[in-house]
Amino acid sequence: MEFFGTKTPVLKVLDFLIDNEAFDHSKSDIARGAGISRATLFNIWKVIERNGVVVATREVGRARMYKLNKKNPIVKKFMELDDVIANHCAPRAENEMLITV
């Protein structure tokens, strides 16, 4: 999602969850992985949950674990967009690596 320049906290969370879709994560893990503070995550969490971006998977001790809701139509579109951007940027990144080596 860096394609769009400065990312909002919600986009940072979404980007982290898409990149790590195979695993479930605690809120602390999500905040750390997204590069935002826990306070920021807690401020946006209701929006993320209300829009069905994540689903709760299990509890580990006192921590509830969450996973990207790949059945959500909004999430599906963001995943498609992420793939398109990656495919668009991959040749350019490959060329840059060839030049700098």
C-alpha positions in Angstrom: 0.0 0.0 0.0 3.0 2.3 0.0 2.0 3.0 -3.6 -0.4 5.6 -2.2 2.2 7.5 -0.2 1.5 8.2 3.4 -0.7 5.5 4.9 -3.4 6.1 7.4 -3.4 3.9 10.5 -6.3 1.9 9.1 -4.3 1.2 5.9 -1.3 0.3 7.8 -3.3 -2.3 9.8 -4.9 -3.6 6.6 -1.5 -3.8 4.9 -0.1 -5.8 7.8 -3.0 -8.1 8.0 -2.9 -8.8 4.2 0.8 -9.4 4.3 0.3 -11.8 7.2 -3.1 -13.3 6.3 -2.1 -16.9 7.2 -1.8 -16.2 10.9 -3.9 -14.8 13.7 -2.6 -11.9 15.8 -3.2 -10.2 19.1 -4.0 -6.5 19.0 -0.5 -5.8 20.3 1.0 -7.9 17.5 -1.1 -6.0 15.0 -0.1 -2.6 16.3 3.6 -3.6 16.3 3.4 -5.1 12.9 1.6 -2.2 11.4 4.0 0.3 13.0 1.4 2.2 15.0 1.0 2.7 18.7 -1.4 0.5 20.7 -3.3 3.7 21.6 -3.8 4.5 17.9 -4.9 0.9 17.2 -7.5 1.1 20.0 -8.8 4.4 18.6 -9.5 2.8 15.2 -10.3 -0.8 16.3 -14.1 -0.2 16.5 -14.1 0.9 12.8 -12.1 -2.2 11.8 -14.3 -4.6 13.7 -17.6 -2.9 12.8 -16.7 -3.1 9.1 -15.9 -6.8 9.4 -12.2 -6.5 8.5 -11.2 -8.9 11.2 -12.7 -11.9 12.9 -11.8 -13.2 16.3 -10.3 -16.7 16.1 -9.3 -17.8 19.6 -8.0 -16.6 23.0 -4.5 -17.1 24.2 -4.3 -16.4 27.9 -6.0 -13.0 28.2 -5.3 -12.0 24.6 -8.0 -12.4 21.9 -6.5 -13.3 18.6 -7.8 -11.9 15.3 -7.4 -12.8 11.6 -8.2 -11.0 8.4 -11.7 -11.7 7.3 -11.1 -12.8 3.7 -14.9 -13.3 3.2 -15.5 -9.6 3.6 -16.1 -8.0 0.2 -14.1 -4.9 1.1 -11.1 -7.0 2.3 -11.4 -9.0 -1.0 -11.1 -5.8 -3.0 -8.2 -4.6 -1.0 -6.4 -7.9 -1.5 -7.0 -7.7 -5.2 -5.7 -4.2 -5.3 -2.6 -5.2 -3.3 -1.9 -8.0 -5.9 -2.3 -5.5 -8.8 0.0 -3.0 -7.1 2.6 -5.7 -6.3 2.5 -7.0 -9.9 2.8 -3.4 -11.2 5.7 -2.5 -8.9 7.6 -5.9 -9.1 9.3 -5.3 -12.5 10.4 -1.8 -11.4 11.8 -3.1 -8.2 13.6 -6.0 -10.0 15.2 -3.5 -12.4 16.3 -1.3 -9.5 18.0 -4.3 -7.9 19.7 -5.2 -11.1 21.0 -1.6 -11.5 22.3 -1.2 -7.9 24.1 -4.6 -7.8 
